[in-house]
Each structure stands twice: as C-alpha cells, then as structure tokens.
Amino acid sequence: MPRNTRQRLRGQIPTNDTFLFEIFEFFKRRERSVDFPIVSLLPDFQREGRDEVTVILADDHYNETGHRIAGEAMARALIDNNLVPSSHP
C-alpha cells in the first residue's frame, strides 16, 4: 500500500502531500483549453480549514462535510456564471 494511502487510512492527512492537490492541478492545466468554465473548489476547501476531514478516509470520496463544501461552491459558481438564476420564481 502506498505511503500516502496508509497515512490517510490512519486519519493523518499531511497538508503538504502533493496527492491532495493533484485533481485541482489537473483541472487548472486544462482551463484555458476548453470553451466552458472550470471552477476550482480548492479555495473553498482551503477556507474551510483542516479542522475536519472532508473525505472518507478509506476511499478518498467526499464525506458529508466535503459534499456540503463542494455543493455550495458549485451552486455559487453556477449563479456567478449566469448558468442558473440566483433565485426561484
């Protein structure tokens, strides 16, 4: 089992582990090559702080907190980019 996987399974998520930022970097590299907005969720996760783990430690999927952060960020991005109305009729 890779070192960073063992650390995550024990709940010891290192803040400087490049694996944690890999998906954000992947999309950042592509944002100029597509004709639709790519919105990074990284600032939202960073603002939330590291007091609470935002993934299920066994498989790296978002837990309830991670889903809330991602959902709020995506809703804000959809409204800010005028892709959905900001209020319901």
Secondary structure, DSSP 8 states (H G I E B T S, - for coil): --HHHHHHHTT---TT-HHHHHHHHHHHHHTTSSSS-----HHHHHHH-SSS--B-TTT--B-HHHHHHHHHHHHHHHHHTTSS-SS--
